[in-house]
Structure formats: C-alpha cells, structure tokens
C-alpha cells in the first residue's frame, strides 16, 4: 500500500485493520477467548457488557501509534512535565463489565493505576464505544487519531469534545498534527523538538 504523507509517498505492507463484533459473550467466555488469542501478535480484544470486538491491527495503525507517542514524549520532556508511559496496559475488570487496551496511555505527575490520558488510533469504523469504556474506567482525557485528525475528549461529568487538551493546555495540537503527518518519523521527532526549542 502507498500512502501520501507530507508530500511524499510511503510504502506499507498491505495489512488493513479488521474487526469482528460478537454479542452475548459472558465474561468467562471472553476470558477463555482472550487466553486463546494471547499468543497471536497484532490481535486486540475489547469487551463491554457482553459485546466482544476482536481487532486485527495493521502496520499503519502501529506506525501512527508510535509516531504520536514519540512526539508526545518529546514534548513532555521539552516542557519538563513528569510523565509515566503505560502503553497498552490492559484496563478493566468483570465488576465494571469492561476491558480494553488503549493504544497508548500516560499518567502525569506520578504513576497511577488508571492513566490520565488514553490515545486511540482508529483505522476502521464501527465497533464498541471506546468512550463508554474509558468513562467507566475513570480516564480523564481521550485522544482519537482518525483520518489525519486528532480529536480530544475531556471528562466533565461526561466526555465533551474540546479544542485544547485540559491535561496539556499549552500543547499546540495543530503543530502536533503537522508532525504526526510528517514525511518521516525520525525527522518528525527531530524537527518537532527543534521547533519547540526555537
């Protein structure tokens, strides 16, 4: 697959993200399926109130996930913001009827059991409502990257779409998007750091 990024073409191995949604799945059935899929790389399971989504992650998904995390961590370090990367740690339990692994997650100030920020790279439509899951988990802010757009949701009794991050109010999201879409991941991080320090 060839995609346009920052005026240049880039090759990716053909590996679309695909998903399957099943309903009427008990927590016990879900945990059994989870064990069966555990040895298979690139498969993620999401569970909400008896609905199971099985997602097969593609190369583009992983590229954007890592690009966003590298840029965000460069910003946090440049600003002296203490952060703890929690990656795709599994969150949830039977008591609240949900389980999900964010693409990336972070706690700020100190390490926490539930991260402050979850980041999702969305490469396919439909499926389980991630905001419902994150709301039950008590995650303060959720970012979605989809089709070249970064959408930020902040918890205010419910999730509300906002123009700026409440957790990182000084972060220029337009600048971040520019470098997420940059022609090269390595250059993106270096040039982003250069722009932050200028």
N, C-alpha and C positions, 0 to 999 in steps of 0.2 A: 504494500500500500504506500502511495506517496501522498504526503500532506504538505500544505503550504504553511510555512511558519516564518513570520518576519521577513517576507520577501524571498525566501529560499525554500527549495524543495527538500524534504527529508524522507528517507525510506523507513518504513516499519514492516516487520514481519506481519503478514496477514493474520490477525488474531483479534477478532471482534469480541467485545464483551457481550455475553449472552446470559440470560437468566430464565429460570423456571420458577413459577409460583404455585405452591400446593396449599390447600386449605384442609382443615380438620385434622391437623397434626398435633398430637399430645406432646407435652414437654418430654416425656420419656421416649417417645418415638423420635423426636428431634435430637435428643442427646445420643441416641443409638446411631442415627444417620450421621451426626457430627463425627462420631468415632470412626465410622466407615470412610468418610471423606478426608479425615485428618492427614493421611499420607500423601494426598494428591495436592501438589502445589498449584496455586492460582485459583483455588475454589474457595468461595466465602459463603457462609450460611448466615442468614438473617432471620430472626424469629420474633413474631408479635402476635400474641393472643391466638395461637393455633394456626397461624399462617406462616409458612416457611418459604423463603426465597433462596434459591441456590444460584449463585452468581459465578460465572467463569470470567476471570479478569484477563484483559488483553494487554498487549505491550504499550499501547498508547496510554492506557489507564495508569500503568506503573511509571511511565515517563513523566506525566503531569504530576502525579503524586509526589515523586521525588523532587521535581523542579520546584514545586510550591514549598516543600519543606526546606530545601536548601536555601531558597530565597528568604523565607520567613526567619530561619535561624540566623542568617547573615544579618538581617535587620535587627533582630533581638540582641545579638552580640554587639552590633554597632551602637546601639542605644543603651547598653548596659542593663538590659532587662533580664532578670534572673528567670530562667525557664527550665522546664523538665519535659523532655520529649517522651511521650508514652506510646508513640507509634500506633500500631493496630491492636493494642491490648483488647482482649475480649471483655465486654461490659454487659452486665445484666444478670438476672437470675430468675428462677421459677416464681419467686414471690411477687415480682412485678410483671411477669409474663413476657419479658423481652430479653433478647440477646443480640448483640451486634458488635462488629469490629469496625471502628472508624478507619478511614484510610490513613489519617494522621491525627494525633491528639497531643495537646500540651497543657501543662499546668504552669501557672505563673506565680512567682514569689516563693513557693515551696512545693514539694512533691505531694500530690493528693491522690486519694483512691479513685476519685472521679475527676477527670480532666476538666479544665475551664473551657477549652476550645476543642471542637471536633471539626475535621476537614474531610469533605467528601468529594471525590472526583466522579462525576456522573457521565457515563458513556452510553447508557440506554435508558429508555423511558419506561414508566410503569413500575410496578412492584410495591413493596412495603413503604409506608410513610416514615421516612427516617426521623422527621421532626417529632412524631409521636413517641418514638423510642427515646430520642435524646431528651425530650421533656420529662419522661418518667425517670430517666437516669439523673436528672438534675444538672445537665450540662448548660453552662451559661451562654455560650455562643456557638453557632454552627455556620461554617462556610461551605458553600457548594460551588464547585468549578464545573461549568457545563457550557459547551459550545462557545468557548472563548470568553465567557462571562463569569465573574465572581460575584456571588450573591451572599450577603451576610444577614443572618438572623440572630437577634438578641432576645434573651428570655426576659420578659416584662410581665410576668403572670401567665403569659403565653408567648410563643415566638412571634416577633414582629420583624419584618424586613426593614433594615436600616441602611443608610448610605455610608456610615463610617463604623468601624469596629468600636464597641464600647470598651473592650479589653485593651485595645491598642489604638487609642484615638488619634495619635499623631502619625500613624501609618497611612501613607498616600496609596490608596488602593488602585488608582489609575496607573501609578508608577509600577506597582507590583504586577498588575496585569500586563503591562508593557514587557516586563522581563519574563513573565511566565510564557509569553508568546514569542520570545526572542528566538533567533535562528539557531542558537546552540546553547545547551545547558551550562557548559563550563563558562563560556563567555558571558552568559546572562548573569551568573552569580558575580563574576569579577567586575563587570560593568555596573551592576546594581550597587555593589559596595563602593565603587568609585563615585557614583552619583550621590550616594548617601553622605560621603565624606567631603563632597565639594561645596 
